[in-house]
Amino acid sequence: MEPTAVLYEGTPGARLSTPSLTVVGAEASDVVTEALRLAGEGWTRLELCGGLPVDVASEVLDALATEEREEPVRVGLNRYGFESLELVADFKRAFDRGEAAPQVFLVPARREVARVEHADVTIIPVGSLRETEGLAGDLAATGVGMIELYGGLGTDHAAAVWRGSGGRIPVGFVGYDD
């Protein structure tokens, strides 16, 4: 797995920190600064939470473009498929009212990656598509409000979440412009 830093708007600080994957919360006003810090530490892939507006993602891209570095940083933004749009809009309205159901980030299972429970988000490592699908069913039964995929989990895992949740949980996954 390419070294990946996940950045989301939330309580500042690292939620998960391993040599191959870090998940960091930041205040909205500090997202660009935090992205530059992560790139400066050598993270070559930066994945931005779907809750971050596209103009913030664009500011991150612009800021990184002005920095000189040995290796370029790929920046991706978590996006939602058409089937998830109404559900993610419902989640956003609830979030804005302070009533959002829990959110979960799924990441690739690695020896050094363990489940993390935090007030902002739960991070769960997954391996196979079958595991992802089963977990999504369990999470739907507990009332999880949304799931986002990071660290290279893509369309196949998004489809597994959608199937496993019975279409009850919006699922986002990272897309890149390149």
ZALO-799804 format. One record per residue (C-alpha): residue number from 0; chain; x, y, z. Coordinates in Angstrom, 2 decimals, always signed. Layout:
N
+------+------+---------+---------+---------+
! paba ! pafi !       u !       v !       w !
+------+------+---------+---------+---------+
!  NUM !    A !       X !       Y !       Z !
...
+------+------+---------+---------+---------+
This chain:
178
+------+------+---------+---------+---------+
! paba ! pafi !       u !       v !       w !
+------+------+---------+---------+---------+
!    0 !    A !   +0.00 !   +0.00 !   +0.00 !
!    1 !    A !   +1.29 !   +3.41 !   -0.95 !
!    2 !    A !   +1.83 !   +5.50 !   +2.21 !
!    3 !    A !   -1.54 !   +7.17 !   +2.73 !
!    4 !    A !   -2.65 !  +10.01 !   +4.97 !
!    5 !    A !   -6.40 !  +10.48 !   +5.46 !
!    6 !    A !   -7.49 !  +13.97 !   +6.46 !
!    7 !    A !  -10.95 !  +14.81 !   +7.73 !
!    8 !    A !  -12.65 !  +17.74 !   +9.41 !
!    9 !    A !  -13.00 !  +16.87 !  +13.06 !
!   10 !    A !  -11.34 !  +16.98 !  +16.43 !
!   11 !    A !   -7.65 !  +17.79 !  +15.75 !
!   12 !    A !   -5.12 !  +15.02 !  +16.08 !
!   13 !    A !   -4.14 !  +11.61 !  +14.83 !
!   14 !    A !   -6.68 !   +8.81 !  +15.19 !
!   15 !    A !   -4.47 !   +6.16 !  +13.62 !
!   16 !    A !   -0.75 !   +6.33 !  +12.99 !
!   17 !    A !   +1.21 !   +3.54 !  +11.32 !
!   18 !    A !   +4.09 !   +3.57 !   +8.83 !
!   19 !    A !   +1.68 !   +2.95 !   +5.92 !
!   20 !    A !   -1.48 !   +4.76 !   +7.04 !
!   21 !    A !   -2.38 !   +7.72 !   +9.19 !
!   22 !    A !   -5.83 !   +9.20 !   +9.85 !
!   23 !    A !   -5.87 !  +12.79 !  +11.10 !
!   24 !    A !   -8.62 !  +15.15 !  +12.17 !
!   25 !    A !   -8.28 !  +18.92 !  +11.65 !
!   26 !    A !  -10.36 !  +22.03 !  +12.16 !
!   27 !    A !  -11.81 !  +23.30 !   +8.86 !
!   28 !    A !   -9.56 !  +26.35 !   +8.95 !
!   29 !    A !   -6.46 !  +24.15 !   +9.36 !
!   30 !    A !   -7.03 !  +21.57 !   +6.61 !
!   31 !    A !   -4.58 !  +23.14 !   +4.13 !
!   32 !    A !   -1.91 !  +23.62 !   +6.79 !
!   33 !    A !   -2.37 !  +20.04 !   +7.97 !
!   34 !    A !   -2.17 !  +18.75 !   +4.38 !
!   35 !    A !   +1.14 !  +20.59 !   +3.91 !
!   36 !    A !   +2.45 !  +19.17 !   +7.18 !
!   37 !    A !   +1.53 !  +15.61 !   +6.15 !
!   38 !    A !   +3.16 !  +16.06 !   +2.74 !
!   39 !    A !   +6.25 !  +17.46 !   +4.43 !
!   40 !    A !   +6.44 !  +14.32 !   +6.57 !
!   41 !    A !   +6.63 !  +12.24 !   +3.38 !
!   42 !    A !   +3.06 !  +11.03 !   +2.88 !
!   43 !    A !   +2.78 !  +10.56 !   -0.89 !
!   44 !    A !   -0.95 !   +9.94 !   -1.04 !
!   45 !    A !   -3.41 !  +12.25 !   +0.70 !
!   46 !    A !   -7.07 !  +11.29 !   +0.84 !
!   47 !    A !   -9.59 !  +13.93 !   +1.86 !
!   48 !    A !  -12.86 !  +13.16 !   +3.61 !
!   49 !    A !  -16.08 !  +13.51 !   +1.64 !
!   50 !    A !  -17.25 !  +16.07 !   +4.20 !
!   51 !    A !  -14.63 !  +18.51 !   +2.95 !
!   52 !    A !  -15.94 !  +20.87 !   +0.27 !
!   53 !    A !  -14.43 !  +20.73 !   -3.22 !
!   54 !    A !  -13.11 !  +24.28 !   -2.84 !
!   55 !    A !  -11.08 !  +23.14 !   +0.18 !
!   56 !    A !   -9.77 !  +20.19 !   -1.83 !
!   57 !    A !   -8.80 !  +22.64 !   -4.57 !
!   58 !    A !   -6.99 !  +24.83 !   -2.01 !
!   59 !    A !   -5.05 !  +21.77 !   -0.83 !
!   60 !    A !   -4.06 !  +20.96 !   -4.43 !
!   61 !    A !   -2.98 !  +24.56 !   -5.06 !
!   62 !    A !   -0.95 !  +24.70 !   -1.84 !
!   63 !    A !   +0.80 !  +21.42 !   -2.60 !
!   64 !    A !   +1.56 !  +22.55 !   -6.17 !
!   65 !    A !   +3.57 !  +25.49 !   -4.85 !
!   66 !    A !   +5.73 !  +23.28 !   -2.63 !
!   67 !    A !   +8.94 !  +21.76 !   -3.98 !
!   68 !    A !   +9.33 !  +18.08 !   -3.05 !
!   69 !    A !  +11.17 !  +15.00 !   -4.26 !
!   70 !    A !   +8.04 !  +12.94 !   -4.75 !
!   71 !    A !   +4.68 !  +14.37 !   -5.82 !
!   72 !    A !   +1.68 !  +13.97 !   -3.52 !
!   73 !    A !   -1.44 !  +12.43 !   -5.04 !
!   74 !    A !   -4.57 !  +14.04 !   -3.62 !
!   75 !    A !   -7.93 !  +12.33 !   -3.76 !
!   76 !    A !  -11.35 !  +13.36 !   -2.52 !
!   77 !    A !  -13.91 !  +10.94 !   -1.12 !
!   78 !    A !  -16.94 !  +10.94 !   -3.41 !
!   79 !    A !  -20.31 !   +9.21 !   -3.44 !
!   80 !    A !  -22.01 !   +7.18 !   -6.15 !
!   81 !    A !  -25.42 !   +8.18 !   -7.48 !
!   82 !    A !  -27.17 !   +5.52 !   -5.38 !
!   83 !    A !  -25.82 !   +7.13 !   -2.17 !
!   84 !    A !  -26.71 !  +10.75 !   -2.89 !
!   85 !    A !  -30.06 !  +10.94 !   -1.07 !
!   86 !    A !  -28.68 !   +9.07 !   +1.94 !
!   87 !    A !  -25.56 !  +11.22 !   +2.19 !
!   88 !    A !  -27.74 !  +14.36 !   +1.88 !
!   89 !    A !  -29.84 !  +13.06 !   +4.80 !
!   90 !    A !  -26.62 !  +12.42 !   +6.76 !
!   91 !    A !  -25.36 !  +15.95 !   +6.03 !
!   92 !    A !  -28.61 !  +17.56 !   +7.20 !
!   93 !    A !  -28.49 !  +15.51 !  +10.42 !
!   94 !    A !  -24.81 !  +16.40 !  +10.86 !
!   95 !    A !  -25.59 !  +20.11 !  +10.46 !
!   96 !    A !  -28.23 !  +19.78 !  +13.21 !
!   97 !    A !  -25.78 !  +17.91 !  +15.46 !
!   98 !    A !  -27.80 !  +14.70 !  +15.15 !
!   99 !    A !  -25.70 !  +12.61 !  +12.78 !
!  100 !    A !  -25.46 !   +8.87 !  +13.27 !
!  101 !    A !  -21.94 !   +7.47 !  +13.73 !
!  102 !    A !  -19.55 !   +7.50 !  +10.80 !
!  103 !    A !  -17.10 !   +4.74 !   +9.91 !
!  104 !    A !  -13.93 !   +4.75 !   +7.83 !
!  105 !    A !  -12.91 !   +1.39 !   +6.36 !
!  106 !    A !   -9.22 !   +0.90 !   +5.59 !
!  107 !    A !   -7.20 !   -2.04 !   +4.27 !
!  108 !    A !   -6.36 !   -4.67 !   +6.87 !
!  109 !    A !   -2.67 !   -4.64 !   +7.71 !
!  110 !    A !   -0.85 !   -6.17 !  +10.65 !
!  111 !    A !   -0.19 !   -2.74 !  +12.17 !
!  112 !    A !   -3.72 !   -1.38 !  +11.65 !
!  113 !    A !   -6.19 !   -1.96 !  +14.47 !
!  114 !    A !   -9.78 !   -0.87 !  +14.98 !
!  115 !    A !  -10.04 !   +2.64 !  +16.45 !
!  116 !    A !  -13.06 !   +4.01 !  +18.28 !
!  117 !    A !  -13.19 !   +7.80 !  +18.52 !
!  118 !    A !  -15.96 !  +10.31 !  +19.18 !
!  119 !    A !  -15.62 !  +11.60 !  +15.58 !
!  120 !    A !  -15.23 !   +8.33 !  +13.73 !
!  121 !    A !  -14.65 !   +4.60 !  +14.01 !
!  122 !    A !  -11.85 !   +3.22 !  +11.84 !
!  123 !    A !  -12.12 !   -0.46 !  +10.93 !
!  124 !    A !   -9.60 !   -2.49 !   +8.91 !
!  125 !    A !  -11.09 !   -4.90 !   +6.36 !
!  126 !    A !   -9.60 !   -7.55 !   +4.11 !
!  127 !    A !  -11.80 !   -9.39 !   +1.70 !
!  128 !    A !  -14.90 !   -8.22 !   -0.13 !
!  129 !    A !  -16.88 !  -10.85 !   +1.78 !
!  130 !    A !  -15.66 !   -9.38 !   +5.08 !
!  131 !    A !  -16.57 !   -5.87 !   +3.93 !
!  132 !    A !  -20.04 !   -6.97 !   +2.87 !
!  133 !    A !  -20.72 !   -8.77 !   +6.16 !
!  134 !    A !  -19.41 !   -5.87 !   +8.21 !
!  135 !    A !  -21.63 !   -3.43 !   +6.30 !
!  136 !    A !  -24.67 !   -5.52 !   +7.22 !
!  137 !    A !  -23.64 !   -5.48 !  +10.88 !
!  138 !    A !  -23.02 !   -1.72 !  +10.79 !
!  139 !    A !  -26.38 !   -1.06 !   +9.13 !
!  140 !    A !  -28.08 !   -3.00 !  +11.94 !
!  141 !    A !  -26.38 !   -0.78 !  +14.55 !
!  142 !    A !  -27.48 !   +2.47 !  +12.89 !
!  143 !    A !  -24.23 !   +3.70 !  +11.34 !
!  144 !    A !  -24.92 !   +6.85 !   +9.32 !
!  145 !    A !  -22.23 !   +6.62 !   +6.64 !
!  146 !    A !  -19.17 !   +4.70 !   +5.56 !
!  147 !    A !  -16.15 !   +6.05 !   +3.72 !
!  148 !    A !  -13.39 !   +3.93 !   +2.20 !
!  149 !    A !   -9.71 !   +4.88 !   +2.31 !
!  150 !    A !   -6.23 !   +3.52 !   +1.66 !
!  151 !    A !   -6.99 !   +2.15 !   -1.79 !
!  152 !    A !  -10.33 !   +0.48 !   -1.06 !
!  153 !    A !  -12.27 !   +1.30 !   -4.21 !
!  154 !    A !  -15.31 !   +0.53 !   -6.28 !
!  155 !    A !  -15.41 !   -3.19 !   -5.46 !
!  156 !    A !  -15.45 !   -2.53 !   -1.71 !
!  157 !    A !  -18.00 !   +0.29 !   -2.16 !
!  158 !    A !  -20.28 !   -2.16 !   -3.96 !
!  159 !    A !  -19.75 !   -4.69 !   -1.15 !
!  160 !    A !  -20.78 !   -2.05 !   +1.42 !
!  161 !    A !  -23.85 !   -1.16 !   -0.62 !
!  162 !    A !  -24.90 !   -4.80 !   -0.98 !
!  163 !    A !  -24.12 !   -5.69 !   +2.61 !
!  164 !    A !  -26.01 !   -2.72 !   +4.05 !
!  165 !    A !  -29.00 !   -3.41 !   +1.82 !
!  166 !    A !  -28.62 !   +0.10 !   +0.44 !
!  167 !    A !  -29.21 !   +1.64 !   +3.88 !
!  168 !    A !  -25.80 !   +3.33 !   +4.33 !
!  169 !    A !  -24.26 !   +5.88 !   +1.97 !
!  170 !    A !  -20.80 !   +4.79 !   +0.93 !
!  171 !    A !  -18.04 !   +7.02 !   -0.36 !
!  172 !    A !  -14.69 !   +6.14 !   -1.87 !
!  173 !    A !  -11.73 !   +8.17 !   -3.01 !
!  174 !    A !  -11.45 !   +9.42 !   -6.56 !
!  175 !    A !   -8.42 !  +11.10 !   -8.09 !
!  176 !    A !   -8.21 !  +13.65 !  -10.88 !
!  177 !    A !   -5.29 !  +11.86 !  -12.55 !
+------+------+---------+---------+---------+
